[in-house]
Amino acid sequence: MRHVTNGLRIALFSALPLLLLPRPAPAAEPDSTWVDPMKAVHAKFTGKKGTFAQFGDSITVTMAYWSNLEWEKPKGLDDAGAKAIATVKAHMLKDCWQKWKGPDYGSDGGQTIVWAADKIDGWLKKLNPEAALIMFGTNDVGRVKLDTYEAKYRDVVQRCLANGTVVILSTIPPKHGQLDKSKQYSAVVRKLAGEFKLPLIDYEAEILTRRPDDWDGAVVHKGAKNVYDVDTPISADGVHPSAPKKYAGDYSADGLKHNGYGLRTYLTAMTYAAVIDRVLK
């Protein structure tokens, strides 16, 4: 999986729903088990308030994820989503929208949790983030054994927490032709979220709940000229989330069913806003 192309780097999204629980399906009510543990972690933090890192692979490094919230005017946003975006914008430093992208900031195409474990000390020293969202696994499927994945992921989480960085975990999106395997890697992420009492974005479950039968663009839109401009949450390459022009900036319930990167941005903002309100403030 390589870095998302420049054509996709003109981003498309903004908005947000409910904080997800560390369980396979979206929760009806926000979890609270992580609040006190993360307050204890944050009490050790010595860096700059408002720093928010996103550690991951091409699904994170692309400007199609997260960056658009800095300037975009979202459509279909409900009151809770509008409040969450306002919370994020009031708290997070401006550099964390677009500048904090690339290998020096913890994200690069084609990378795995093994790379993250090798680099995490350097990122923490350079960035010293108040909070960090971690999502590795799509490249690990078929390349990194499951037990190694879990051990390396646990190590990365522990180092972040020891630094006083509040950690948010995210499951990976379902993967074309390897759904059963990708589910195993997401299960590890849920396990770690429960073990360390961390806020979790269950991205996999959100996609499969919204589109249980037709999430895979590699099947529904096989042969598409622009693999990202499709209306399934996973693009026609079967790996990356989609970024359909028709649903750019649409954070209505319908929009979130069709825009894979938009959904991820939305869930990130909702979860990060809850962390800000309940821990970082």
C-alpha positions in Angstrom: 0.0 0.0 0.0 1.6 3.2 -1.1 1.0 6.9 -0.3 -2.3 8.2 -1.7 -1.8 10.1 -4.9 -1.5 13.9 -5.1 -4.9 14.1 -6.8 -6.4 12.9 -3.6 -4.3 15.2 -1.4 -6.8 18.0 -2.0 -8.9 17.0 1.0 -12.6 16.6 1.3 -14.0 16.3 4.8 -15.3 17.5 8.2 -17.8 16.7 10.9 -18.5 14.1 13.6 -20.8 11.6 15.6 -20.6 9.6 18.8 -17.6 8.4 20.7 -17.1 4.7 20.1 -16.6 2.0 22.7 -13.9 -0.6 22.8 -16.2 -3.3 21.3 -16.8 -4.6 17.8 -20.0 -2.7 17.2 -20.8 1.1 17.6 -22.1 1.9 21.0 -25.3 3.6 21.9 -23.7 5.7 24.7 -20.2 7.1 25.2 -17.9 4.9 27.2 -16.4 6.3 30.4 -14.0 3.6 31.5 -11.0 5.4 29.9 -11.6 8.8 31.5 -9.9 8.4 34.8 -7.0 6.3 33.4 -6.3 8.9 30.8 -6.5 11.7 33.3 -3.8 9.9 35.2 -1.7 9.7 32.0 -2.3 13.4 31.2 -1.2 14.4 34.7 2.3 13.3 33.6 2.3 15.4 30.4 4.9 18.2 30.2 4.6 19.3 26.6 2.6 21.9 24.7 -1.2 21.9 25.1 -3.2 21.2 21.9 -0.6 19.0 20.2 -2.3 16.1 18.5 -0.4 13.4 16.5 -1.7 10.9 14.1 0.5 7.8 13.7 -0.2 5.5 10.8 0.3 4.5 7.2 -1.0 6.0 3.9 -4.5 6.0 5.3 -3.2 8.6 7.8 -0.6 10.5 5.9 -2.9 11.5 3.1 -4.4 15.0 3.2 -7.7 13.4 2.4 -7.8 12.5 6.1 -8.3 15.1 8.8 -6.7 18.2 7.2 -9.9 19.5 5.5 -11.5 20.2 8.9 -9.3 23.3 9.2 -11.1 25.2 6.4 -14.1 23.1 5.2 -17.7 24.1 5.8 -19.4 20.7 6.5 -22.8 19.8 5.2 -25.4 17.8 7.1 -23.7 18.3 10.4 -25.9 17.9 13.5 -25.5 19.9 16.7 -23.3 17.3 18.4 -21.0 17.3 15.4 -20.8 21.1 15.2 -20.0 21.3 18.9 -17.3 18.7 18.5 -15.6 20.5 15.7 -15.7 23.7 17.6 -14.1 22.0 20.6 -11.3 20.6 18.4 -10.6 23.9 16.7 -10.5 25.7 20.0 -8.0 23.3 21.5 -5.8 21.8 18.8 -2.8 23.7 17.5 -3.0 24.8 13.9 0.1 22.9 12.8 -1.7 19.6 13.6 -4.1 20.0 10.7 -1.7 19.8 7.8 1.9 20.2 8.9 2.0 17.1 11.1 2.1 14.7 8.1 4.9 12.5 6.9 7.6 10.2 8.3 9.0 12.8 10.7 5.5 13.1 12.2 4.7 9.4 12.4 2.9 8.6 9.2 4.0 7.2 5.8 2.7 5.0 3.1 3.3 1.2 3.2 4.4 1.2 6.8 3.5 -1.3 9.6 3.5 -1.3 13.4 7.1 -2.7 13.3 8.2 0.6 11.7 6.2 2.5 14.4 7.9 0.6 17.2 11.3 1.5 15.7 10.5 5.2 15.4 8.2 6.0 18.3 10.9 7.3 20.6 12.0 9.8 18.0 8.4 11.0 17.4 7.7 11.4 21.0 10.9 13.4 21.5 10.3 15.6 18.5 6.5 16.1 18.9 5.8 15.3 22.5 2.1 15.2 21.7 -0.6 15.8 24.3 -2.7 13.2 22.5 -2.0 10.7 19.7 -4.3 8.6 17.5 -2.7 5.3 16.3 -3.9 3.2 13.4 -1.6 0.6 11.9 -2.6 -2.8 10.5 -3.6 -2.6 6.9 -0.1 -3.3 5.7 0.5 -5.7 8.6 -2.1 -8.1 7.2 0.0 -10.7 5.4 3.3 -9.1 6.4 3.5 -9.1 10.1 2.5 -12.1 12.2 -0.4 -11.5 14.5 1.5 -12.1 17.7 4.3 -9.8 16.6 1.7 -7.2 15.6 0.2 -7.3 19.1 3.6 -7.2 20.9 4.8 -4.2 18.8 1.5 -2.4 19.2 1.5 -2.9 22.9 5.1 -1.5 23.0 4.1 1.6 21.1 1.1 2.2 23.3 3.1 1.8 26.5 5.8 4.2 25.3 3.2 6.9 24.5 1.5 6.5 27.9 4.8 6.6 29.7 5.4 9.9 27.9 2.2 11.4 29.3 0.5 11.2 25.9 -3.2 10.3 25.9 -3.7 7.5 23.3 -6.7 6.9 21.0 -6.7 3.7 19.1 -8.5 2.9 15.8 -9.3 -0.4 14.2 -8.4 -0.7 10.5 -10.9 -0.6 7.6 -12.0 -4.0 6.1 -9.7 -5.2 3.3 -10.7 -6.6 0.0 -10.1 -10.4 -0.2 -8.8 -10.5 3.3 -11.7 -9.6 5.5 -11.3 -12.4 7.9 -7.6 -11.6 8.4 -8.1 -7.8 8.7 -10.8 -8.6 11.4 -8.2 -10.4 13.4 -5.9 -7.4 13.4 -8.8 -5.1 14.4 -9.6 -7.5 17.2 -6.1 -7.0 18.6 -6.6 -3.2 18.6 -9.9 -3.7 20.6 -8.1 -6.0 23.0 -5.4 -3.4 23.6 -7.9 -0.6 24.0 -9.6 -2.7 26.7 -6.4 -3.7 28.4 -5.0 -0.1 28.7 -8.5 1.5 29.1 -8.1 3.7 26.0 -10.7 5.5 23.9 -11.3 3.6 20.7 -12.6 4.4 17.3 -14.0 1.2 15.9 -13.6 2.2 12.2 -14.1 -1.3 10.9 -17.3 -1.8 12.8 -18.6 1.6 11.7 -18.0 0.7 8.0 -19.5 -2.8 8.2 -22.5 -1.5 10.2 -23.3 1.2 7.7 -22.6 -1.0 4.6 -22.6 -4.7 5.6 -23.0 -6.1 2.1 -21.6 -3.5 -0.3 -18.6 -1.8 1.5 -16.0 -3.1 -1.0 -15.4 -0.8 -3.9 -13.1 -3.4 -5.5 -16.2 -5.5 -6.1 -18.9 -2.8 -6.5 -16.8 -0.5 -8.7 -14.3 -2.9 -10.3 -12.4 -1.2 -13.1 -13.2 2.4 -11.9 -11.0 5.0 -13.6 -10.6 6.9 -10.4 -10.4 4.3 -7.6 -11.1 6.9 -4.9 -14.1 8.6 -6.5 -16.6 5.9 -5.7 -19.5 5.8 -3.4 -18.5 2.8 -1.3 -16.6 3.4 2.0 -13.7 1.4 0.7 -12.3 2.6 -2.7 -12.0 0.5 -5.8 -8.5 -0.5 -4.9 -10.0 -2.5 -2.1 -7.5 -1.1 0.5 -7.9 2.7 1.1 -11.0 4.5 2.1 -12.9 6.3 -0.6 -13.1 10.0 -1.3 -16.1 10.6 -3.7 -16.5 14.1 -5.0 -20.2 13.9 -4.7 -20.0 13.4 -0.9 -17.1 15.8 -0.2 -17.8 17.6 3.1 -21.1 15.8 3.6 -21.4 14.6 7.2 -25.0 13.6 7.1 -25.9 10.0 7.9 -26.1 9.3 4.1 -22.8 11.1 3.4 -21.0 9.0 6.0 -22.2 5.8 4.4 -20.5 6.8 1.1 -17.3 8.6 2.0 -14.7 6.5 3.7 -12.2 9.2 4.5 -15.0 11.5 5.6 -16.2 8.9 8.0 -12.8 8.4 9.5 -12.4 12.2 9.9 -15.8 12.4 11.5 -15.1 9.7 14.0 -11.7 11.1 14.8 -13.1 14.5 15.5 -15.9 13.2 17.7 -13.6 11.0 19.7 -10.8 13.6 20.1 -13.4 16.2 21.1 -14.6 13.8 23.9 -11.0 13.4 25.1 -10.6 17.1 25.1 -13.8 17.7 27.1 -13.3 14.8 29.5 -9.6 14.7 30.0 -7.4 17.4 28.5 -9.4 20.3 29.9 
